Amino acid sequence: MSGTGAQAEPGGLDPGVVAELRRTFAAALAHDDPDRSREELLGAGWLEALDADERASVALVFSAQGRIRHDAAALDDVVVSHVARRWPEAAPGAVAGEVAVAYPVSVGPEHHHVVFRAHRGARRLLWLGSGFGAGGVASGVASGVAGADRAAGSEPAAEVVDLEAELDGRAIGGVDPDLGLIGLQVRPPGRSWRLDGPGAGPVREEALAAGRVALSHQLVAGAQATLDLALSHARSRRQFGTPIGSFQAVRHRLADTLVALSMADAATVAAATTRSPVAAAAAKALAGRAAAVAGRNCLQVLGGIGFTLEHEFHRYFRRGLVLDRLLGDQKSIERELGGRLRTGDVGAERLVNLDDCPPAVLQPA
Amino acid sequence: MRRVSDSEYEGREGLRRFRVDLADWLAEHGSDLVPLGEGNGLAEDAARTMRNQRVLWEAGWLRYGWPALVGGSGGSPMLRAAVAEEAAGRGLLYETMFAVAEVLLPATIAAAPDLAAEYGRAFLDGSGRWCQGFSEPDAGSDLASLRCRAVDHGDHWVVTGQKIWTSYAQFASRILLLARTGRPESRHRGITAMLVDMDWPGVTVRPLAGMNGEDEFAEIFFDEVHVPKDRMIGELNGGWGLAMDILRSERGAIFWMLSASLADELDHLLAAAPLDAADDEAIGHAFVSAVGLRARSWTTQHRMEAGTITTPETSVDKILMATAEQELYDLARSALGGLVELGEGPAARRWRAGYMYSRAASIYGGTAEIQRNILADQVLGLRGLG
């Protein structure tokens, strides 16, 4: 949907290489044993591709994760790469090798961190502060009071922890146990480097934006997969002597789903192209919106069978709910952006311009 | 006028330079252009947009993105979108930034170069507006059922019938008309496009008062109007294809400009309304919708340039445009606390007109329901089920 005839970015991967990587990454993530996804993805050259052309490789890997639903903790690599790039003074080698990331989440009134299971063997942990989405306070302008207090206090933007032992958290069941998140209530013990002071804000903004772009790709791909399920059902399921896809009420729900995910997809590509934190926040909100719209409309089209565990729908639906929570959910982001607009912290600026080039390489396979 | 080579603003870097040069020029010469008046009426506004048209044409800016055939200096059509965006951002309107020029001229240039050379240039240089005669009382969303009849009289047609929803017809010199040249039941196969002068005998315009307070739309009656056959655009009975091309191009440069205007309007609202934290979610929601619309319009612009977008896909853009615009004015109505409903004075009138006009966004240019049907049929592949 987002493709154009434009050329690859200068210095970006050659379109032929990208086409090849699309197949390789998808094959790696579709491995029979989900626990081997990360190993396979690394073997397929994910980290090298991330280094060479972030916009293209993130689109490929996260779209594949969204479609296939195996998660290889690739989000950690995206976030860590930005922190490492902008925080060289942290400590020699602090952000190198396999670094897992602990993401802040709210669970009711409590605040926890979650880590992707695929990275449970890592010996370094990037512990993200609450500015990474839980309270949605990335700018210092308060929208959630609790979040503002935490952000304004002594909490660093992030810390890298040299783990004394293997990560020891409980598996999070929740609505989507298949995602394989591990919950941590407190920061694990170990020597640490703190990312704080005046330079911390921009590093956090950049890493948060990159992570949000990645998650947006994953959410959009999940919404597309959900729509595909509903389309297939609408063509084959017959009632009153005709496929239900011939009924306008059904067709309009499916069209609305396409509209929502097309908008989120374009916003994600725009955010990846401009690298604007505000654009990335908007893209994540739109991707969360697209997942919600797809979930609501497609379940309605699928009807009863979509509600049962015999149908695949629930897996995408569950995944969308959880991914919406990571690095800021749709509603918190909208609230946060609204507050920043109201107080003049950001203007209703034009986040992408005609001379920005969308990538040719993001055309659907 | 600026004298530049065709290649001066080529490619991505060229486009960037173009925007900078244009902004510089506007900073220096913007006072030669007139902003829209506050409630001086439609005729005054129409005169102002035509005046700006002439100034910007003389200065050379409106020649970019148009071929030499119509007096243009060539280059990517995205240059046109860039001018529209920069001007709209400063509250400056000119005639060919609107859909009518953006949709009718490219189609005419492609299908009838001679007519484009003779009359298209007059549209661009600000000496004579065109308008669009498609819809009829009984042929709205179902355009293929149009009945306005063109009877063959050898070297000319005699046209009789009625058009409706034509914007600014009362100010136009010419109309691009779709008329039935085939048999009454010929549907989309028997329609021909032609360029008709509005001052020819038998043409009557009757403006329709809209609920936004302006008579922007009009009915046009054709009573045995003689139209020479050299005014035909495209092939005999080939008007349907032309109309479809026109609908697609409507969603290029125009939507880009509209998406920019929407962002500006949100800025105006933030400055005008007494907002508090309780409004944050609604503000953020409207903002995010505007960002998404702009992003989608951006990919559409680039895909049009590359020829990789199909007409049905642009129905997404149309739905997003209408949704974002209505969300924004819903927010305005709520945040302005009674100004829209009960206020007096220029600001109240302006917000009220904007709010009322936004209600039409999901109707004009193909209703939201028709757009969803098009997406379901032609993009999601649900056509012909059952």
Interface residues (C-beta under 8 A of the other chain):
Chain A: M1 S2 G3 T4 G5 A6 S143 L231 A234 R235 G241 T242 P243 G245 S246 Q248 R251 H252 L254 A255 D256 L258 V259 S262 M263 A264 A266 A267 V269 A270 A271 V278 A279 A282 A283 A285 L286 R289 K331 I333 E334 R335 E336 L337 G338 G339 L341 R342 G344 G347 A348 E349 R350 L351 V352 N353 L354 D355 D356 C357 P358 Q363
Chain B: R12 E13 L15 R16 R19 M78 A81 A82 E85 W256 A260 A263 D264 L266 D267 L270 L275 D276 A277 D279 D280 E281 A282 I283 G284 H285 F287 V288 A290 V291 G292 L293 R294 A295 R296 W298 T299 Q301 H302 R303 E305 A306 G307 T308 V316 I319 L320 E369 Q371 R372 N373 L375 A376 V379 L380 G381 L382 L385 G386
